[in-house]
Structure formats: C-alpha cells, structure tokens
Amino acid sequence: MISLRIFLVLLLSVINTLVSAQVKIRLFASHSPESAVFSVVNGKYIVDTYHGERLILSTGESIIIFRFDGRLAIKTRNSKGYVADSVVFLSQSGEDSFSLRVNGQGPVRQYYSGNLHCFPDLGTLVLINNCEIENYIAGVVKAEGGSGKNIEYFKSQAVIARTYMYKYFDKHLQDGYNVCDSTHCQAFNGISTDTILNKAAIVTSGQVILDQNSSLIISAFHSNCGGETSSSEDVWLTSQPYLKGVIDPYCINSRNALWERSISMSEWLSLLKSTGYSDTTGVPAILSFSQKNRLPAYRAGSFTLPFRTIRTELNLRSTFFSVVPQNDTIKLIGRGYGHGVGLCQEGAMAMASKGFDYRKIIDFYYFGVMISDIGNAAVLPGNPP
C-alpha cells in the first residue's frame, strides 16, 4: 500500500499537472519492472529522496534504482548506496532529457523529457514521467503513427491523440497518474526527434475534436479500412453519431489494404459449430459468403455469426473479408487492417499527400464534429460532468 504521505504528494502533483499543462504517464506499465537505470541525456537533474539525500546528475551520469525489502535501493557510480521510500528526478531547465533501461534490458534505451517519480507498489517499481503535454503528444504520434510522414497527417494524429488524452485524463487518477504508456491508454515510447512531427504537435497545440454537444469524442483510428470504415455499433455495440461508416477511396492501394488467409475446412466448421452451427449437409456453397461492403455478421444458411467474433477467434487482420470454400480449404479474402472505426491511417496519409489539410482529413472520417480548443469542451479534465 502507498503511504499517506506519498499519496498526498501524488495527489498534489496531479492537481499541479492540470494547472501547468503537463501530463503524468506511467512508463513501462505492462512490464512490472524490478529495476531501472536512469541516465541523463541532456542537461542536469536533481535527485531527491524526500529525507535529506539530494544528488545532482549531469549529462552522461547514471543512477540505478531497484526494489529492496519493500523500499527502493539507489546507487550511483560515485556515491554510496542508500535506501528510500521514493525518489524524484527533477529537471533543472525544463528542457532536460533522460533515458531509462528497465530490468537490465538493453542496449536499447527509451528517451524522455521532464521529471520522473519512482516508488515501489504492489510488487513492482512504479515509474511516473511528468512532462509537457505537447512533448507527450508528439511521442504518442511517433509510437502510433510512425515517422517521416506528411505534416498534415501528423497534425490529424496529434489532434486525435490529444483528444484521447483529455477525454481519459482521469483514467488513472486514483493511481497517481493520468495515462499509461501501453495500448491500454495510448502507446508512448518516449519523446520524438522528428522535427516535422514535433512541429505538427506544436502548431495544433490545445486542439481537440468535439461533437455537436461540445463533448470530447472517442477519437478511434486504425491502420487501414480496406476502402470502407465501420460504424461503431458494428464493432463495439455502442452507437456514436460521429463514428459512422464512410466509403474511403484513399487507402485502397496502400500496404495493408488487402490480405488472404487459408484454413482447413475442419477448422472452419469447428469454429462455426462451437458457436451454434448445426448444418450437416456438408455443401461448400452454403459456407460461401461475399462481403463487398462491410456487414456485421457472416451468414451460412440461417446461421449468423458476428465477424468480430471470427476475427478474434482466428486472430485476423480485420472483419472485412469474404469466405471462399476450395475443396478441403476455406480461403478468407480480406481487406484492411484493424477494427475499421474512425480515422483510417493509411487513408489519411494518402489524403495528406494529395493536399488535404488536417481539418479536412478529420472531417472526412468523423461526422458532424468540430476542431476546437480544449477550453471549449463541455467537460474539462478534472471536473465532474
């Protein structure tokens, strides 16, 4: 359990985050780290353990932290080791950066900016990065959208990432941070060094997507829709007026537009029977199904099965596929990659390369929305509805 003192420190820092346009991210949230090596990449950091031990780390210097008997053991190269309840690395200029390597993994390190708070909790080492929001947004776009793309595409992804962050800003509030760095929230592997991507985050600073009630939207996106996006109710059973299917001509020649998968007839029948299929005629024509436009369910005679169930069971790239029996084999001829809801990344990339700006890209994939400053949202982060 976290002590009352640490909890109050975390709560105060979360309140300060809302005021200072910063965000708290739990790093390596899905790794359960036992140890970490903190290294200063640029600038200078003060190391504070809250009980009198203060160190100064300069560029190139490192410190090792690991769990020890319910607390933290801390060791630098040039000082004796000591034990503390928690440790904070405080950036001195606000533009300092550091790297982290957890559990002895290497040689790859991940780079971050801002401050870092470390403490043990529930059998793991908790690492919380407090950084400027736009540095975080650029890092998310790097992780979710790649590098080296058109700036208008990066702008659209930055607005989407910022919308998600603010909509779920309180998701982990009771844990002392805002978001984690895994796909449970948004992927974040540290800061971006792509100058075009970073510029896209800065020039769209504060911009989010709002629906007609000025509420932050569910800013869903995926890799490739295969020429047609999905309505949200066909994937998640909940209908959102701004997440409706749209015919998308822009992504159909992209890398993830088409796919195929062959499985045995027995495996296909086994899947169908496990979900209620009982036909025993064995006529392959009954199993054939063409999906020229997105449909919610596969049909074989009077039997239906949601495509999302088939995708999950067979780990398919998408739910947008046709079923073609071939002797003892079933061929699945598919289109797209991902759940298909919201913005199609490869379609957005193509639109950007054709001269569309980020506002038109967002308007194409989300119906009846507006791009506005976060201050115009009906419910602001940290405030109850």
C-alpha positions in Angstrom: 0.0 0.0 0.0 1.1 3.6 -0.7 1.7 5.6 2.5 -0.5 8.6 3.2 2.5 11.0 2.6 3.3 9.6 -0.8 -0.4 9.6 -1.7 -0.7 13.3 -0.8 2.4 14.1 -2.8 1.0 12.3 -5.8 -2.4 14.0 -5.5 -0.8 17.4 -5.2 1.3 16.7 -8.3 -1.8 15.6 -10.3 -3.5 18.9 -9.4 -0.4 20.8 -10.5 -0.4 18.8 -13.7 -3.8 20.2 -14.7 -2.6 23.7 -13.9 0.7 23.6 -15.7 -0.3 21.9 -18.9 1.6 18.7 -18.1 0.7 15.1 -18.1 1.7 12.2 -15.9 2.5 9.0 -17.7 3.2 5.6 -16.1 6.2 4.2 -18.0 6.7 0.5 -18.7 3.2 -0.1 -17.3 2.9 -3.5 -18.8 6.5 -4.7 -17.8 6.3 -4.8 -14.0 9.9 -3.6 -13.7 12.1 -4.7 -10.8 14.9 -2.2 -11.6 15.8 0.8 -13.8 18.8 2.7 -14.9 18.2 6.4 -15.1 20.8 8.3 -17.3 20.9 12.0 -18.1 21.0 12.5 -21.8 20.9 16.3 -21.8 21.1 18.9 -19.0 21.0 18.4 -15.3 18.8 16.6 -12.8 18.4 16.9 -9.0 17.8 13.6 -7.3 15.5 14.0 -4.3 14.5 11.2 -1.9 12.4 13.4 0.5 14.6 12.7 3.5 17.7 14.8 3.1 19.6 12.9 0.4 20.0 15.2 -2.7 22.3 14.4 -5.6 23.0 16.3 -8.8 23.3 14.3 -12.0 24.8 15.9 -15.2 24.8 14.8 -18.8 26.1 11.3 -19.1 25.7 10.3 -15.5 23.5 7.5 -14.3 21.8 6.1 -11.3 20.5 2.6 -10.6 17.2 2.0 -8.8 15.8 -1.3 -7.7 13.2 -2.7 -5.3 14.6 -3.8 -2.0 12.6 -5.1 1.0 9.5 -3.1 0.1 11.5 0.1 -0.5 14.0 1.4 -3.1 17.7 0.9 -3.2 19.6 3.6 -5.0 23.2 3.6 -6.2 25.3 5.9 -8.4 28.7 5.2 -9.7 30.4 7.8 -7.5 28.4 7.6 -4.2 27.5 5.0 -1.6 24.1 3.3 -1.9 21.2 4.1 0.2 17.5 3.1 0.7 14.5 5.4 0.4 10.7 5.2 0.1 10.7 7.0 -3.2 12.9 9.1 -5.4 12.2 12.0 -7.7 14.4 13.2 -10.6 13.8 16.9 -11.1 14.7 18.6 -14.4 16.6 21.9 -13.8 15.9 23.7 -17.1 12.5 22.2 -18.0 14.1 21.0 -21.3 16.4 18.3 -19.8 16.1 14.7 -21.1 16.9 11.3 -19.8 16.9 7.7 -20.8 15.5 4.6 -19.0 16.5 1.0 -19.2 14.4 -1.4 -17.1 15.2 -4.9 -15.8 18.7 -4.9 -17.3 17.3 -4.9 -20.8 19.5 -3.4 -23.5 21.2 -2.0 -25.3 18.1 -0.1 -26.5 17.0 2.7 -24.2 14.0 5.0 -24.4 14.3 8.7 -24.1 12.0 11.1 -22.1 11.8 14.7 -21.0 10.6 16.4 -17.8 10.6 14.8 -14.3 10.5 11.2 -13.1 9.0 9.9 -9.9 9.8 6.3 -8.7 8.3 4.3 -5.9 7.6 0.6 -5.1 4.0 -0.6 -5.1 2.3 -4.0 -5.2 5.5 -5.9 -6.1 6.8 -3.6 -8.9 8.7 -0.4 -9.5 6.4 2.4 -10.5 7.9 4.9 -12.9 5.8 8.1 -13.5 7.0 10.7 -16.0 5.7 14.2 -15.7 6.3 16.1 -19.0 4.9 18.8 -21.1 1.7 17.7 -22.9 2.9 18.5 -26.4 6.1 16.5 -25.9 3.8 13.6 -24.8 1.5 14.1 -27.8 4.4 14.1 -30.3 5.7 10.9 -28.6 2.3 9.2 -29.0 2.1 10.2 -32.7 5.6 8.7 -33.2 4.5 5.5 -31.5 1.1 5.2 -33.1 1.7 6.8 -36.5 5.4 6.4 -37.3 7.8 9.0 -38.6 8.7 10.6 -41.9 5.1 11.3 -43.0 3.4 14.5 -44.4 2.9 17.2 -41.7 -0.9 17.3 -42.3 -1.2 13.6 -41.5 0.9 14.2 -38.3 -1.4 17.1 -37.4 -4.5 14.9 -37.7 -2.9 12.3 -35.5 -1.8 14.9 -33.0 -5.3 16.2 -32.6 -6.7 12.7 -32.3 -4.0 11.8 -29.6 -4.7 15.0 -27.7 -8.5 14.4 -27.8 -8.0 10.9 -26.4 -5.6 12.1 -23.7 -8.0 14.8 -22.4 -11.1 12.5 -22.7 -9.4 10.0 -20.5 -7.2 12.3 -18.4 -8.6 11.0 -15.1 -8.4 7.3 -16.2 -5.7 6.5 -13.6 -6.2 9.4 -11.2 -6.6 7.2 -8.2 -3.3 5.6 -9.0 -1.5 8.9 -9.1 -1.1 9.5 -12.8 -3.1 10.3 -15.9 -2.4 7.7 -18.5 -0.1 4.7 -19.0 2.3 4.2 -21.9 0.7 0.9 -23.2 -2.2 0.4 -25.6 -4.5 0.3 -22.5 -4.3 4.1 -23.0 -2.1 5.2 -25.8 1.3 3.8 -26.9 4.1 6.1 -25.8 7.8 5.1 -26.2 9.3 8.4 -25.3 10.0 11.8 -27.0 10.1 12.3 -30.7 13.2 13.7 -32.6 11.2 14.0 -35.9 11.2 17.8 -36.4 8.1 17.7 -38.7 6.2 15.6 -36.3 7.1 17.8 -33.4 6.1 20.9 -35.3 2.7 19.2 -36.0 2.1 18.8 -32.3 3.1 22.4 -31.6 1.0 24.1 -34.3 -2.1 22.2 -33.2 -1.4 22.8 -29.5 -4.6 22.6 -27.4 -6.8 21.5 -30.3 -9.2 18.6 -29.8 -12.2 17.1 -31.6 -15.7 17.9 -30.1 -19.1 16.5 -31.1 -22.2 18.7 -31.6 -22.7 18.8 -27.8 -19.1 20.1 -27.3 -18.1 16.8 -25.7 -14.8 15.2 -26.5 -15.3 12.4 -29.0 -14.0 8.8 -28.9 -11.2 9.5 -31.3 -10.9 6.0 -32.7 -8.4 5.2 -35.5 -7.0 2.1 -37.2 -4.3 1.2 -39.8 -6.4 0.6 -43.0 -10.1 0.3 -43.5 -9.9 -1.6 -46.8 -12.0 1.0 -48.6 -14.8 1.4 -46.1 -14.8 2.3 -42.4 -17.1 0.6 -39.8 -19.8 2.1 -37.8 -19.1 1.9 -34.1 -22.1 -0.2 -33.3 -20.9 -2.9 -35.6 -17.7 -3.3 -33.6 -18.4 -2.2 -30.1 -22.2 -2.5 -29.9 -22.5 1.2 -28.9 -23.5 3.8 -31.5 -21.8 7.2 -31.8 -23.2 9.7 -34.3 -19.7 10.7 -35.4 -18.5 7.2 -35.9 -20.4 6.1 -39.0 -19.1 4.1 -41.9 -17.7 6.0 -44.8 -16.6 4.9 -48.3 -12.8 5.6 -48.4 -11.1 5.6 -51.8 -7.8 6.8 -50.5 -6.4 3.7 -48.7 -7.2 1.0 -51.3 -3.8 1.0 -52.8 -1.9 1.1 -49.5 0.2 -1.6 -48.0 -2.4 -3.0 -45.6 -5.4 -2.8 -48.0 -5.5 -6.5 -48.9 -4.8 -9.8 -47.2 -5.6 -13.5 -47.5 -5.7 -16.4 -45.1 -6.4 -20.1 -45.7 -7.5 -22.5 -43.1 -8.7 -26.1 -43.2 -12.4 -26.9 -43.8 -12.4 -28.8 -40.5 -11.0 -25.8 -38.5 -13.7 -23.6 -40.1 -16.5 -26.0 -39.3 -15.2 -26.5 -35.8 -15.3 -22.7 -35.2 -18.9 -22.5 -36.6 -20.1 -25.5 -34.5 -18.6 -24.1 -31.3 -20.9 -21.1 -31.8 -24.1 -22.9 -32.7 -23.8 -24.0 -36.3 -25.5 -27.4 -36.8 -25.8 -27.9 -40.6 -24.6 -31.4 -41.5 -25.1 -31.3 -45.3 -21.5 -30.5 -45.9 -22.3 -28.5 -49.1 -19.5 -26.0 -49.5 -21.8 -23.5 -51.3 -23.6 -22.9 -48.1 -20.4 -21.7 -46.5 -19.6 -19.3 -49.2 -20.1 -15.6 -48.3 -19.2 -12.4 -50.1 -18.7 -9.2 -48.3 -18.4 -6.5 -50.9 -19.4 -3.8 -48.4 -18.9 -4.0 -44.6 -21.5 -6.2 -42.9 -21.9 -7.0 -39.2 -22.2 -10.8 -39.5 -21.3 -13.9 -41.5 -24.2 -15.9 -42.7 -24.4 -19.6 -43.7 -27.9 -20.6 -44.4 -30.0 -19.5 -41.4 -26.9 -19.3 -39.2 -25.2 -16.0 -38.4 -22.0 -15.2 -36.5 -20.6 -11.7 -35.9 -17.5 -11.0 -37.9 -15.8 -9.5 -34.8 -16.1 -13.0 -33.1 -14.5 -14.7 -36.1 -11.7 -12.1 -36.2 -11.0 -12.6 -32.5 -11.0 -16.4 -32.6 -8.8 -16.6 -35.7 -6.6 -13.5 -35.0 -7.4 -12.0 -38.4 -6.3 -8.6 -39.6 -9.9 -7.3 -39.9 -13.6 -8.2 -40.0 -13.8 -7.1 -43.7 -13.4 -10.4 -45.6 -15.2 -12.9 -47.8 -15.4 -16.7 -47.4 -14.5 -18.9 -50.3 -14.6 -22.7 -50.0 -12.0 -24.6 -52.0 -12.2 -28.4 -51.6 -10.9 -29.1 -48.1 -9.8 -25.5 -47.5 -11.5 -22.2 -46.7 -9.9 -19.1 -48.2 -10.6 -15.8 -46.4 -10.0 -12.9 -48.8 -9.8 -9.8 -46.7 -9.4 -6.0 -46.8 -8.0 -3.6 -44.3 -6.1 -3.9 -41.0 -7.7 -3.1 -37.6 -11.2 -2.5 -36.2 -12.1 -0.1 -39.0 -13.7 2.5 -36.8 -12.9 6.2 -37.2 -9.8 7.5 -39.0 -8.0 5.2 -41.4 -4.3 6.0 -41.0 -3.2 4.9 -44.5 -6.2 6.7 -46.0 -5.2 9.9 -44.0 -1.6 9.6 -45.2 -2.9 9.4 -48.8 -5.2 12.4 -48.3 -2.4 14.4 -46.9 -0.1 13.6 -49.8 -2.9 14.8 -52.2 -3.0 18.2 -50.5 -5.8 17.8 -47.9 -5.2 19.6 -44.7 -5.7 18.0 -41.3 -9.1 19.6 -40.7 -10.5 18.1 -43.9 -9.0 14.8 -43.1 -10.6 14.7 -39.7 -14.0 15.9 -41.1 -13.8 13.1 -43.7 -13.6 10.3 -41.1 -15.7 11.8 -38.2 -19.2 13.1 -38.9 -20.5 16.4 -37.6 -17.5 17.2 -35.4 -15.6 20.4 -34.9 -11.9 21.1 -34.1 -11.7 23.5 -31.2 -9.5 24.4 -28.2 -9.8 22.2 -25.2 -11.1 25.2 -23.2 -14.3 24.9 -25.2 -15.0 21.3 -24.2 -18.3 20.9 -22.3 -16.4 18.9 -19.6 -12.8 19.7 -18.8 -10.3 17.2 -17.4 -10.5 17.0 -13.6 -14.1 18.4 -13.5 -17.2 16.2 -13.0 -19.9 16.3 -15.7 
